[in-house]
Amino acid sequence: MNKQLHLLFFTAIFFFVAGCKKDSATIVTPPPTGKDPNTAEVVSIDRFSSTAGNLYVRTATNGMPAANAAVNFDVAPFITHGI
């Protein structure tokens, strides 16, 4: 019994050490760098277009905010009431 326990212990240690080995083929990528807000390009955001929206899609009559317009999610039709 004691011999089997030693064999189990050394097998567990072997697999632990083998699993902790560092892979030499690991590619290290540099961290992303931030952009200066004063010189960064301006991005167009359109949350309610037919390609981006699922639940709220802008039509000519529903009054959804236009592209790049501010959105107030605390007013109708965005605010909802739960039970």
Biopython code that builds the backbone (N, CA, C, O; Angstrom):
import numpy as np
from Bio.PDB.StructureBuilder import StructureBuilder

atoms = [
    (1, "MET", "N", (0.821, -1.197, 0.000)),
    (1, "MET", "CA", (0.000, 0.000, 0.000)),
    (1, "MET", "C", (0.865, 1.259, 0.000)),
    (1, "MET", "O", (0.574, 2.229, -0.701)),
    (2, "ASN", "N", (1.925, 1.226, 0.793)),
    (2, "ASN", "CA", (2.801, 2.374, 0.899)),
    (2, "ASN", "C", (3.505, 2.640, -0.432)),
    (2, "ASN", "O", (3.705, 3.797, -0.801)),
    (3, "LYS", "N", (3.885, 1.577, -1.159)),
    (3, "LYS", "CA", (4.544, 1.707, -2.454)),
    (3, "LYS", "C", (3.592, 2.328, -3.479)),
    (3, "LYS", "O", (4.009, 3.157, -4.288)),
    (4, "GLN", "N", (2.333, 1.935, -3.450)),
    (4, "GLN", "CA", (1.343, 2.497, -4.373)),
    (4, "GLN", "C", (1.087, 3.973, -4.072)),
    (4, "GLN", "O", (0.891, 4.770, -4.990)),
    (5, "LEU", "N", (1.089, 4.335, -2.803)),
    (5, "LEU", "CA", (0.890, 5.722, -2.424)),
    (5, "LEU", "C", (2.048, 6.585, -2.908)),
    (5, "LEU", "O", (1.836, 7.700, -3.385)),
    (6, "HIS", "N", (3.274, 6.073, -2.785)),
    (6, "HIS", "CA", (4.430, 6.807, -3.274)),
    (6, "HIS", "C", (4.372, 6.971, -4.794)),
    (6, "HIS", "O", (4.674, 8.044, -5.318)),
    (7, "LEU", "N", (3.987, 5.916, -5.491)),
    (7, "LEU", "CA", (3.876, 5.971, -6.937)),
    (7, "LEU", "C", (2.819, 6.994, -7.358)),
    (7, "LEU", "O", (3.038, 7.754, -8.301)),
    (8, "LEU", "N", (1.692, 7.020, -6.679)),
    (8, "LEU", "CA", (0.640, 7.992, -6.968)),
    (8, "LEU", "C", (1.115, 9.413, -6.694)),
    (8, "LEU", "O", (0.834, 10.324, -7.472)),
    (9, "PHE", "N", (1.831, 9.605, -5.596)),
    (9, "PHE", "CA", (2.347, 10.920, -5.246)),
    (9, "PHE", "C", (3.328, 11.432, -6.304)),
    (9, "PHE", "O", (3.215, 12.574, -6.752)),
    (10, "PHE", "N", (4.279, 10.604, -6.700)),
    (10, "PHE", "CA", (5.273, 11.030, -7.683)),
    (10, "PHE", "C", (4.659, 11.223, -9.071)),
    (10, "PHE", "O", (5.112, 12.078, -9.831)),
    (11, "THR", "N", (3.653, 10.452, -9.400)),
    (11, "THR", "CA", (2.948, 10.644, -10.667)),
    (11, "THR", "C", (2.227, 11.983, -10.666)),
    (11, "THR", "O", (2.267, 12.701, -11.665)),
    (12, "ALA", "N", (1.571, 12.331, -9.570)),
    (12, "ALA", "CA", (0.883, 13.609, -9.471)),
    (12, "ALA", "C", (1.879, 14.766, -9.556)),
    (12, "ALA", "O", (1.605, 15.761, -10.227)),
    (13, "ILE", "N", (3.016, 14.655, -8.897)),
    (13, "ILE", "CA", (4.052, 15.697, -8.957)),
    (13, "ILE", "C", (4.573, 15.841, -10.389)),
    (13, "ILE", "O", (4.780, 16.955, -10.869)),
    (14, "PHE", "N", (4.785, 14.707, -11.070)),
    (14, "PHE", "CA", (5.270, 14.757, -12.449)),
    (14, "PHE", "C", (4.303, 15.520, -13.345)),
    (14, "PHE", "O", (4.713, 16.401, -14.100)),
    (15, "PHE", "N", (3.015, 15.181, -13.259)),
    (15, "PHE", "CA", (2.044, 15.864, -14.108)),
    (15, "PHE", "C", (1.887, 17.336, -13.732)),
    (15, "PHE", "O", (1.632, 18.169, -14.602)),
    (16, "PHE", "N", (2.033, 17.660, -12.475)),
    (16, "PHE", "CA", (1.973, 19.052, -12.047)),
    (16, "PHE", "C", (3.124, 19.850, -12.652)),
    (16, "PHE", "O", (2.918, 20.941, -13.184)),
    (17, "VAL", "N", (4.328, 19.305, -12.569)),
    (17, "VAL", "CA", (5.506, 19.998, -13.112)),
    (17, "VAL", "C", (5.433, 20.061, -14.632)),
    (17, "VAL", "O", (5.785, 21.084, -15.220)),
    (18, "ALA", "N", (4.984, 18.994, -15.278)),
    (18, "ALA", "CA", (4.875, 18.979, -16.734)),
    (18, "ALA", "C", (3.827, 19.979, -17.212)),
    (18, "ALA", "O", (3.987, 20.585, -18.272)),
    (19, "GLY", "N", (2.768, 20.154, -16.446)),
    (19, "GLY", "CA", (1.723, 21.099, -16.830)),
    (19, "GLY", "C", (2.137, 22.539, -16.629)),
    (19, "GLY", "O", (1.558, 23.434, -17.245)),
    (20, "CYS", "N", (3.124, 22.786, -15.783)),
    (20, "CYS", "CA", (3.569, 24.155, -15.512)),
    (20, "CYS", "C", (4.678, 24.599, -16.449)),
    (20, "CYS", "O", (5.125, 25.744, -16.369)),
    (21, "LYS", "N", (5.132, 23.723, -17.334)),
    (21, "LYS", "CA", (6.212, 24.073, -18.244)),
    (21, "LYS", "C", (5.767, 25.166, -19.200)),
    (21, "LYS", "O", (4.676, 25.095, -19.767)),
    (22, "LYS", "N", (6.595, 26.159, -19.377)),
    (22, "LYS", "CA", (6.282, 27.273, -20.273)),
    (22, "LYS", "C", (6.503, 26.831, -21.712)),
    (22, "LYS", "O", (7.531, 26.244, -22.047)),
    (23, "ASP", "N", (5.523, 27.123, -22.552)),
    (23, "ASP", "CA", (5.622, 26.789, -23.963)),
    (23, "ASP", "C", (6.503, 27.817, -24.653)),
    (23, "ASP", "O", (6.228, 29.014, -24.582)),
    (24, "SER", "N", (7.548, 27.370, -25.312)),
    (24, "SER", "CA", (8.473, 28.304, -25.951)),
    (24, "SER", "C", (7.905, 28.898, -27.232)),
    (24, "SER", "O", (8.439, 29.886, -27.737)),
    (25, "ALA", "N", (6.829, 28.317, -27.771)),
    (25, "ALA", "CA", (6.248, 28.810, -29.020)),
    (25, "ALA", "C", (5.194, 29.888, -28.780)),
    (25, "ALA", "O", (4.528, 30.313, -29.724)),
    (26, "THR", "N", (5.033, 30.331, -27.554)),
    (26, "THR", "CA", (4.031, 31.345, -27.242)),
    (26, "THR", "C", (4.445, 32.679, -27.853)),
    (26, "THR", "O", (5.564, 33.149, -27.649)),
    (27, "ILE", "N", (3.530, 33.278, -28.602)),
    (27, "ILE", "CA", (3.798, 34.572, -29.219)),
    (27, "ILE", "C", (3.327, 35.666, -28.270)),
    (27, "ILE", "O", (2.171, 35.680, -27.848)),
    (28, "VAL", "N", (4.210, 36.560, -27.947)),
    (28, "VAL", "CA", (3.883, 37.657, -27.043)),
    (28, "VAL", "C", (3.555, 38.880, -27.889)),
    (28, "VAL", "O", (4.383, 39.352, -28.669)),
    (29, "THR", "N", (2.334, 39.385, -27.724)),
    (29, "THR", "CA", (1.935, 40.581, -28.454)),
    (29, "THR", "C", (2.001, 41.775, -27.521)),
    (29, "THR", "O", (1.683, 41.655, -26.338)),
    (30, "PRO", "N", (2.403, 42.909, -28.030)),
    (30, "PRO", "CA", (2.463, 44.092, -27.163)),
    (30, "PRO", "C", (1.047, 44.543, -26.791)),
    (30, "PRO", "O", (0.107, 44.320, -27.554)),
    (31, "PRO", "N", (0.893, 45.161, -25.648)),
    (31, "PRO", "CA", (-0.436, 45.638, -25.248)),
    (31, "PRO", "C", (-0.906, 46.747, -26.187)),
    (31, "PRO", "O", (-0.088, 47.480, -26.745)),
    (32, "PRO", "N", (-2.226, 46.871, -26.362)),
    (32, "PRO", "CA", (-2.720, 47.932, -27.240)),
    (32, "PRO", "C", (-2.410, 49.309, -26.655)),
    (32, "PRO", "O", (-2.390, 49.494, -25.438)),
    (33, "THR", "N", (-2.177, 50.239, -27.522)),
    (33, "THR", "CA", (-1.884, 51.598, -27.072)),
    (33, "THR", "C", (-3.121, 52.467, -27.241)),
    (33, "THR", "O", (-3.913, 52.254, -28.159)),
    (34, "GLY", "N", (-3.285, 53.423, -26.379)),
    (34, "GLY", "CA", (-4.420, 54.329, -26.440)),
    (34, "GLY", "C", (-4.237, 55.377, -27.523)),
    (34, "GLY", "O", (-3.153, 55.529, -28.086)),
    (35, "LYS", "N", (-5.305, 56.090, -27.800)),
    (35, "LYS", "CA", (-5.249, 57.151, -28.796)),
    (35, "LYS", "C", (-5.521, 58.481, -28.115)),
    (35, "LYS", "O", (-6.223, 58.553, -27.107)),
    (36, "ASP", "N", (-4.955, 59.516, -28.683)),
    (36, "ASP", "CA", (-5.174, 60.866, -28.178)),
    (36, "ASP", "C", (-6.549, 61.336, -28.644)),
    (36, "ASP", "O", (-6.787, 61.398, -29.851)),
    (37, "PRO", "N", (-7.470, 61.671, -27.725)),
    (37, "PRO", "CA", (-8.811, 62.097, -28.127)),
    (37, "PRO", "C", (-8.805, 63.352, -28.997)),
    (37, "PRO", "O", (-9.742, 63.571, -29.766)),
    (38, "ASN", "N", (-7.784, 64.164, -28.891)),
    (38, "ASN", "CA", (-7.721, 65.396, -29.683)),
    (38, "ASN", "C", (-7.348, 65.143, -31.138)),
    (38, "ASN", "O", (-7.681, 65.942, -32.013)),
    (39, "THR", "N", (-6.655, 64.030, -31.401)),
    (39, "THR", "CA", (-6.211, 63.758, -32.763)),
    (39, "THR", "C", (-6.835, 62.501, -33.364)),
    (39, "THR", "O", (-6.596, 62.202, -34.534)),
    (40, "ALA", "N", (-7.628, 61.759, -32.590)),
    (40, "ALA", "CA", (-8.233, 60.521, -33.097)),
    (40, "ALA", "C", (-9.324, 60.830, -34.111)),
    (40, "ALA", "O", (-9.941, 61.895, -34.070)),
    (41, "GLU", "N", (-9.557, 59.886, -35.024)),
    (41, "GLU", "CA", (-10.588, 60.073, -36.039)),
    (41, "GLU", "C", (-11.975, 60.002, -35.398)),
    (41, "GLU", "O", (-12.161, 59.337, -34.378)),
    (42, "VAL", "N", (-12.933, 60.680, -35.994)),
    (42, "VAL", "CA", (-14.304, 60.713, -35.484)),
    (42, "VAL", "C", (-15.048, 59.510, -36.056)),
    (42, "VAL", "O", (-14.962, 59.225, -37.250)),
    (43, "VAL", "N", (-15.776, 58.810, -35.195)),
    (43, "VAL", "CA", (-16.494, 57.614, -35.601)),
    (43, "VAL", "C", (-17.983, 57.916, -35.616)),
    (43, "VAL", "O", (-18.500, 58.566, -34.707)),
    (44, "SER", "N", (-18.669, 57.446, -36.647)),
    (44, "SER", "CA", (-20.108, 57.624, -36.752)),
    (44, "SER", "C", (-20.805, 56.464, -36.043)),
    (44, "SER", "O", (-20.493, 55.300, -36.292)),
    (45, "ILE", "N", (-21.752, 56.788, -35.157)),
    (45, "ILE", "CA", (-22.494, 55.766, -34.415)),
    (45, "ILE", "C", (-23.973, 55.891, -34.747)),
    (45, "ILE", "O", (-24.569, 56.956, -34.586)),
    (46, "ASP", "N", (-24.553, 54.798, -35.210)),
    (46, "ASP", "CA", (-25.976, 54.776, -35.552)),
    (46, "ASP", "C", (-26.586, 53.528, -34.933)),
    (46, "ASP", "O", (-26.559, 52.453, -35.531)),
    (47, "ARG", "N", (-27.138, 53.674, -33.731)),
    (47, "ARG", "CA", (-27.677, 52.536, -32.985)),
    (47, "ARG", "C", (-28.991, 52.005, -33.538)),
    (47, "ARG", "O", (-29.322, 50.840, -33.320)),
    (48, "PHE", "N", (-29.738, 52.826, -34.242)),
    (48, "PHE", "CA", (-31.099, 52.462, -34.617)),
    (48, "PHE", "C", (-31.285, 52.272, -36.118)),
    (48, "PHE", "O", (-32.415, 52.322, -36.602)),
    (49, "SER", "N", (-30.213, 52.058, -36.858)),
    (49, "SER", "CA", (-30.349, 51.805, -38.297)),
    (49, "SER", "C", (-30.889, 50.392, -38.506)),
    (49, "SER", "O", (-30.917, 49.590, -37.572)),
    (50, "SER", "N", (-31.312, 50.093, -39.715)),
    (50, "SER", "CA", (-31.865, 48.762, -39.988)),
    (50, "SER", "C", (-30.795, 47.677, -39.930)),
    (50, "SER", "O", (-31.120, 46.507, -39.728)),
    (51, "THR", "N", (-29.538, 48.040, -40.100)),
    (51, "THR", "CA", (-28.478, 47.033, -40.015)),
    (51, "THR", "C", (-27.998, 46.815, -38.587)),
    (51, "THR", "O", (-27.531, 45.723, -38.263)),
    (52, "ALA", "N", (-28.097, 47.819, -37.728)),
    (52, "ALA", "CA", (-27.602, 47.693, -36.355)),
    (52, "ALA", "C", (-28.705, 47.361, -35.358)),
    (52, "ALA", "O", (-28.461, 46.634, -34.396)),
    (53, "GLY", "N", (-29.901, 47.874, -35.565)),
    (53, "GLY", "CA", (-30.964, 47.703, -34.590)),
    (53, "GLY", "C", (-31.702, 46.391, -34.727)),
    (53, "GLY", "O", (-31.875, 45.876, -35.832)),
    (54, "ASN", "N", (-32.141, 45.848, -33.596)),
    (54, "ASN", "CA", (-32.984, 44.657, -33.587)),
    (54, "ASN", "C", (-34.347, 44.980, -32.990)),
    (54, "ASN", "O", (-35.381, 44.737, -33.613)),
    (55, "LEU", "N", (-34.342, 45.520, -31.801)),
    (55, "LEU", "CA", (-35.593, 45.829, -31.113)),
    (55, "LEU", "C", (-36.094, 47.216, -31.498)),
    (55, "LEU", "O", (-37.283, 47.393, -31.765)),
    (56, "TYR", "N", (-35.215, 48.185, -31.530)),
    (56, "TYR", "CA", (-35.573, 49.552, -31.897)),
    (56, "TYR", "C", (-34.905, 49.895, -33.236)),
    (56, "TYR", "O", (-33.690, 50.080, -33.299)),
    (57, "VAL", "N", (-35.698, 49.977, -34.286)),
    (57, "VAL", "CA", (-35.191, 50.328, -35.612)),
    (57, "VAL", "C", (-35.874, 51.612, -36.053)),
    (57, "VAL", "O", (-37.098, 51.725, -35.995)),
    (58, "ARG", "N", (-35.078, 52.578, -36.493)),
    (58, "ARG", "CA", (-35.602, 53.879, -36.893)),
    (58, "ARG", "C", (-36.403, 53.769, -38.190)),
    (58, "ARG", "O", (-35.960, 53.161, -39.164)),
    (59, "THR", "N", (-37.584, 54.369, -38.176)),
    (59, "THR", "CA", (-38.383, 54.548, -39.385)),
    (59, "THR", "C", (-38.683, 56.034, -39.523)),
    (59, "THR", "O", (-38.244, 56.833, -38.696)),
    (60, "ALA", "N", (-39.412, 56.405, -40.541)),
    (60, "ALA", "CA", (-39.743, 57.812, -40.747)),
    (60, "ALA", "C", (-40.746, 58.314, -39.723)),
    (60, "ALA", "O", (-40.855, 59.524, -39.520)),
    (61, "THR", "N", (-41.482, 57.421, -39.069)),
    (61, "THR", "CA", (-42.559, 57.848, -38.174)),
    (61, "THR", "C", (-42.342, 57.561, -36.699)),
    (61, "THR", "O", (-43.070, 58.120, -35.879)),
    (62, "ASN", "N", (-41.385, 56.721, -36.308)),
    (62, "ASN", "CA", (-41.300, 56.347, -34.894)),
    (62, "ASN", "C", (-40.485, 57.300, -34.023)),
    (62, "ASN", "O", (-40.529, 57.170, -32.800)),
    (63, "GLY", "N", (-39.749, 58.245, -34.588)),
    (63, "GLY", "CA", (-39.069, 59.259, -33.790)),
    (63, "GLY", "C", (-37.808, 58.803, -33.094)),
    (63, "GLY", "O", (-37.395, 59.432, -32.119)),
    (64, "MET", "N", (-37.181, 57.740, -33.551)),
    (64, "MET", "CA", (-35.907, 57.309, -32.960)),
    (64, "MET", "C", (-34.841, 58.350, -33.288)),
    (64, "MET", "O", (-34.901, 58.984, -34.341)),
    (65, "PRO", "N", (-33.862, 58.531, -32.392)),
    (65, "PRO", "CA", (-32.808, 59.519, -32.638)),
    (65, "PRO", "C", (-32.026, 59.218, -33.918)),
    (65, "PRO", "O", (-31.856, 58.058, -34.295)),
    (66, "ALA", "N", (-31.564, 60.254, -34.563)),
    (66, "ALA", "CA", (-30.787, 60.112, -35.793)),
    (66, "ALA", "C", (-29.385, 59.608, -35.469)),
    (66, "ALA", "O", (-28.997, 59.523, -34.303)),
    (67, "ALA", "N", (-28.640, 59.280, -36.504)),
    (67, "ALA", "CA", (-27.247, 58.849, -36.334)),
    (67, "ALA", "C", (-26.449, 59.980, -35.694)),
    (67, "ALA", "O", (-26.636, 61.147, -36.038)),
    (68, "ASN", "N", (-25.574, 59.642, -34.781)),
    (68, "ASN", "CA", (-24.695, 60.571, -34.053)),
    (68, "ASN", "C", (-25.444, 61.527, -33.132)),
    (68, "ASN", "O", (-24.838, 62.467, -32.618)),
    (69, "ALA", "N", (-26.735, 61.321, -32.907)),
    (69, "ALA", "CA", (-27.488, 62.164, -31.985)),
    (69, "ALA", "C", (-27.426, 61.569, -30.585)),
    (69, "ALA", "O", (-27.281, 60.358, -30.417)),
    (70, "ALA", "N", (-27.536, 62.430, -29.591)),
    (70, "ALA", "CA", (-27.548, 61.967, -28.206)),
    (70, "ALA", "C", (-28.822, 61.182, -27.936)),
    (70, "ALA", "O", (-29.878, 61.491, -28.487)),
    (71, "VAL", "N", (-28.717, 60.153, -27.077)),
    (71, "VAL", "CA", (-29.861, 59.299, -26.760)),
    (71, "VAL", "C", (-30.111, 59.369, -25.254)),
    (71, "VAL", "O", (-29.195, 59.160, -24.460)),
    (72, "ASN", "N", (-31.350, 59.663, -24.864)),
    (72, "ASN", "CA", (-31.733, 59.667, -23.459)),
    (72, "ASN", "C", (-32.527, 58.391, -23.203)),
    (72, "ASN", "O", (-33.687, 58.290, -23.602)),
    (73, "PHE", "N", (-31.914, 57.424, -22.546)),
    (73, "PHE", "CA", (-32.551, 56.133, -22.302)),
    (73, "PHE", "C", (-33.506, 56.167, -21.112)),
    (73, "PHE", "O", (-34.061, 55.130, -20.750)),
    (74, "ASP", "N", (-33.712, 57.331, -20.496)),
    (74, "ASP", "CA", (-34.618, 57.454, -19.361)),
    (74, "ASP", "C", (-35.998, 57.946, -19.752)),
    (74, "ASP", "O", (-36.816, 58.225, -18.876)),
    (75, "VAL", "N", (-36.280, 58.061, -21.033)),
    (75, "VAL", "CA", (-37.604, 58.506, -21.506)),
    (75, "VAL", "C", (-38.166, 57.486, -22.476)),
    (75, "VAL", "O", (-37.450, 56.605, -22.954)),
    (76, "ALA", "N", (-39.451, 57.611, -22.760)),
    (76, "ALA", "CA", (-40.107, 56.699, -23.714)),
    (76, "ALA", "C", (-39.478, 56.882, -25.082)),
    (76, "ALA", "O", (-39.076, 58.004, -25.390)),
    (77, "PRO", "N", (-39.366, 55.908, -25.891)),
    (77, "PRO", "CA", (-39.835, 54.541, -25.783)),
    (77, "PRO", "C", (-38.830, 53.605, -25.134)),
    (77, "PRO", "O", (-39.061, 52.396, -25.100)),
    (78, "PHE", "N", (-37.703, 54.133, -24.610)),
    (78, "PHE", "CA", (-36.658, 53.269, -24.072)),
    (78, "PHE", "C", (-36.926, 52.795, -22.657)),
    (78, "PHE", "O", (-36.515, 51.695, -22.288)),
    (79, "ILE", "N", (-37.607, 53.602, -21.856)),
    (79, "ILE", "CA", (-37.843, 53.215, -20.463)),
    (79, "ILE", "C", (-39.031, 52.249, -20.421)),
    (79, "ILE", "O", (-40.026, 52.440, -21.120)),
    (80, "THR", "N", (-38.912, 51.239, -19.613)),
    (80, "THR", "CA", (-39.960, 50.232, -19.512)),
    (80, "THR", "C", (-40.386, 50.074, -18.061)),
    (80, "THR", "O", (-39.667, 50.485, -17.151)),
    (81, "HIS", "N", (-41.529, 49.492, -17.847)),
    (81, "HIS", "CA", (-42.049, 49.229, -16.511)),
    (81, "HIS", "C", (-42.174, 47.735, -16.321)),
    (81, "HIS", "O", (-42.752, 47.043, -17.160)),
    (82, "GLY", "N", (-41.644, 47.238, -15.237)),
    (82, "GLY", "CA", (-41.744, 45.815, -14.945)),
    (82, "GLY", "C", (-42.850, 45.539, -13.947)),
    (82, "GLY", "O", (-43.405, 46.451, -13.333)),
    (83, "ILE", "N", (-43.148, 44.300, -13.804)),
    (83, "ILE", "CA", (-44.197, 43.910, -12.851)),
    (83, "ILE", "C", (-43.583, 43.725, -11.483)),
    (83, "ILE", "O", (-44.288, 43.396, -10.529)),
]
sb = StructureBuilder()
sb.init_structure("model")
sb.init_model(0)
sb.init_chain("A")
sb.init_seg("    ")
for serial, (resi, resn, name, xyz) in enumerate(atoms, 1):
    if name == "N":
        sb.init_residue(resn, " ", resi, " ")
    sb.init_atom(name, np.array(xyz, "f"), 0.0, 1.0, " ", f" {name:<3s}", serial, name[0])
structure = sb.get_structure()
